[in-house]
Amino acid sequence: MSYTIKSIQIQNIGFCDLLARNRKKVKIKSYSGYKEYRYLKKATQIKKKMKKQWAIKIISMLLIILWVYAAGSKLIVYHVFAFQLARQPLPSWSKPILQWTLPAVELLTVALLSFPKTLNQGFMLSFLLLAAFTLYVGFGLAHVYSKVPCSCGGILNGASWGEHLVFNIVFTILAFIGWFMLRHGELEEMNGHAKLNIVE
């Protein structure tokens, strides 16, 4: 089946979805029909882009809240965080370093997520941190360490390690989705500019 376009009522914006799904089957019979088809196709692209931007904003805000709380809970009661970190099954030389680098990196992640130009790096750093935390908790539950690590405070201070694992997995997936959507959108824009330059 193919669709012949001579004249389209632009008010019927829902028709653009039909065109988007069947763009290879569309035949343009007039210049006015071509302009209207291009308008509807552009409207579909803008609608999709707006939905993607809102999803990226929501994910970035959730991650910002997570990292602000995580870093703040460590710095506000720093002595408690240092005591809990000292009980972790980690090399002794790494513990004094992690006492400051962990909250510092978490605050750096907040800064990267707060600006559009560094949002991509913020999503990637969030993904790497959450993936590392997820593996650490997973190894603890699998009894890889000589003792089960204790909680270092934060949002899930009173939660079990199983709940920690589920929480970390969910936010790791969200960070990856945010990075993927942003990166995919950037590639689409680059391809669109390249096609435009070829036509010109």
C-alpha positions as CSV (number, residue, x, y, z in Angstrom):
1,M,0.0,0.0,0.0
2,S,1.2,3.5,-0.8
3,Y,-0.1,7.0,0.1
4,T,-0.5,9.7,-2.4
5,I,-0.3,13.3,-1.1
6,K,-1.8,16.1,-3.1
7,S,-3.1,18.4,-0.3
8,I,-3.0,17.8,3.5
9,Q,-5.0,19.6,6.1
10,I,-2.2,20.6,8.5
11,Q,-4.6,20.7,11.4
12,N,-4.6,16.9,11.3
13,I,-1.3,16.6,13.1
14,G,-2.0,13.0,14.0
15,F,-1.5,12.1,10.4
16,C,2.2,12.8,10.8
17,D,2.5,9.5,12.8
18,L,1.1,7.6,9.8
19,L,3.6,9.3,7.5
20,A,6.5,8.6,9.9
21,R,5.7,4.9,10.0
22,N,5.2,4.7,6.2
23,R,7.7,7.3,4.9
24,K,9.1,4.9,2.3
25,K,5.6,4.3,0.8
26,V,4.7,8.0,0.5
27,K,4.4,9.5,-3.0
28,I,4.3,13.3,-3.3
29,K,2.1,14.6,-6.2
30,S,2.4,18.4,-5.7
31,Y,4.8,20.9,-4.3
32,S,2.3,22.1,-1.7
33,G,1.8,18.5,-0.6
34,Y,5.6,18.1,-0.3
35,K,5.8,21.2,1.9
36,E,3.0,20.0,4.1
37,Y,4.6,16.6,4.4
38,R,7.9,18.1,5.4
39,Y,6.0,20.3,8.0
40,L,4.3,17.2,9.5
41,K,7.5,15.2,9.5
42,K,9.3,18.1,11.3
43,A,6.4,18.3,13.9
44,T,6.8,14.6,14.6
45,Q,10.6,15.0,15.1
46,I,10.1,18.0,17.5
47,K,7.5,16.1,19.5
48,K,9.8,13.1,19.9
49,K,12.7,15.4,20.8
50,M,10.7,17.2,23.5
51,K,9.7,13.9,25.1
52,K,13.3,12.8,25.1
53,Q,14.5,16.1,26.6
54,W,11.9,15.8,29.4
55,A,13.1,12.2,30.1
56,I,16.7,13.3,30.3
57,K,15.8,16.2,32.6
58,I,14.0,13.9,35.0
59,I,16.8,11.4,35.1
60,S,19.4,14.0,35.6
61,M,17.4,15.6,38.5
62,L,17.0,12.2,40.2
63,L,20.8,11.6,39.9
64,I,21.5,15.1,41.2
65,I,19.3,14.5,44.3
66,L,21.0,11.1,44.8
67,W,24.5,12.5,44.7
68,V,23.8,15.6,46.7
69,Y,22.3,13.5,49.5
70,A,25.0,10.9,49.3
71,A,27.9,13.5,49.5
72,G,26.1,15.7,52.0
73,S,25.4,12.7,54.4
74,K,29.1,11.9,54.3
75,L,30.3,15.4,54.9
76,I,27.8,16.4,57.6
77,V,28.6,13.5,59.8
78,Y,32.1,12.9,58.5
79,H,33.3,11.1,61.6
80,V,30.5,8.5,61.2
81,F,31.3,8.0,57.6
82,A,35.1,7.7,58.3
83,F,34.3,5.1,61.0
84,Q,32.0,3.1,58.8
85,L,34.5,3.2,55.9
86,A,37.3,1.9,58.2
87,R,35.2,-1.2,58.7
88,Q,34.9,-2.0,55.0
89,P,36.8,-5.0,53.6
90,L,39.1,-2.7,51.6
91,P,42.9,-2.3,51.5
92,S,44.0,-0.2,54.4
93,W,46.0,2.2,52.2
94,S,42.8,3.1,50.2
95,K,40.6,4.1,53.1
96,P,42.1,7.5,53.9
97,I,42.0,8.3,50.2
98,L,38.4,7.3,49.8
99,Q,37.3,9.3,52.8
100,W,37.7,12.5,50.8
101,T,37.7,11.3,47.2
102,L,34.2,9.7,47.4
103,P,32.3,12.8,48.5
104,A,34.5,14.9,46.2
105,V,33.7,12.8,43.1
106,E,30.0,12.7,44.0
107,L,29.9,16.5,44.2
108,L,31.9,16.6,40.9
109,T,29.2,14.4,39.4
110,V,26.5,16.9,40.6
111,A,28.4,19.7,38.9
112,L,28.6,17.8,35.6
113,L,24.9,16.9,35.7
114,S,24.0,20.6,36.3
115,F,25.2,22.0,32.9
116,P,24.1,20.9,29.4
117,K,27.6,21.0,28.0
118,T,28.8,18.5,30.6
119,L,25.6,16.4,31.0
120,N,27.0,13.6,28.9
121,Q,30.1,13.3,31.2
122,G,27.8,13.5,34.3
123,F,25.7,10.6,33.1
124,M,28.8,8.5,32.3
125,L,30.4,9.2,35.7
126,S,27.2,8.4,37.4
127,F,27.0,5.1,35.5
128,L,30.6,4.2,36.4
129,L,30.2,5.1,40.1
130,L,26.8,3.2,40.4
131,A,28.2,0.2,38.6
132,A,31.2,0.1,40.9
133,F,28.9,0.4,44.0
134,T,26.6,-2.3,42.5
135,L,29.5,-4.7,42.0
136,Y,30.8,-4.0,45.5
137,V,27.4,-4.8,47.1
138,G,27.0,-7.8,44.8
139,F,30.4,-9.2,45.8
140,G,29.4,-8.7,49.5
141,L,26.2,-10.6,49.0
142,A,28.1,-13.4,47.2
143,H,30.4,-13.7,50.2
144,V,33.5,-12.9,48.1
145,Y,34.9,-10.9,51.0
146,S,36.0,-12.4,54.3
147,K,33.2,-10.4,56.0
148,V,30.0,-8.8,54.8
149,P,30.7,-5.0,54.4
150,C,28.8,-2.6,56.6
151,S,26.7,0.3,55.3
152,C,28.4,3.7,54.8
153,G,25.3,5.7,55.6
154,G,23.3,7.7,53.1
155,I,19.8,7.2,51.7
156,L,19.7,3.5,52.5
157,N,21.4,3.6,55.9
158,G,18.9,1.2,57.5
159,A,18.2,-1.0,54.4
160,S,19.5,-4.5,53.8
161,W,22.2,-5.3,51.3
162,G,19.6,-6.8,49.0
163,E,17.7,-3.5,49.0
164,H,21.0,-1.7,48.4
165,L,21.6,-3.9,45.4
166,V,18.2,-3.3,43.8
167,F,18.4,0.4,44.4
168,N,21.9,0.6,42.8
169,I,20.8,-1.5,39.8
170,V,17.8,0.8,39.2
171,F,19.9,4.0,39.3
172,T,22.7,2.4,37.3
173,I,20.1,1.6,34.5
174,L,18.7,5.1,34.7
175,A,22.2,6.6,34.4
176,F,22.9,4.5,31.3
177,I,19.5,5.4,29.8
178,G,20.2,9.1,30.3
179,W,23.6,8.8,28.7
180,F,22.3,6.7,25.8
181,M,19.4,9.0,25.1
182,L,21.6,12.1,25.2
183,R,24.3,10.5,23.1
184,H,21.8,9.1,20.6
185,G,20.2,12.6,20.3
186,E,23.6,14.2,19.6
187,L,24.4,11.6,16.9
188,E,21.0,12.3,15.2
189,E,21.6,16.0,15.2
190,M,25.1,15.4,13.7
191,N,23.6,13.2,11.0
192,G,20.9,15.8,10.3
193,H,23.4,18.6,9.9
194,A,25.5,16.4,7.6
195,K,22.5,15.5,5.4
196,L,21.6,19.2,5.2
197,N,25.1,20.2,4.1
198,I,25.1,17.6,1.4
199,V,21.7,18.9,0.0
200,E,22.9,22.5,0.1
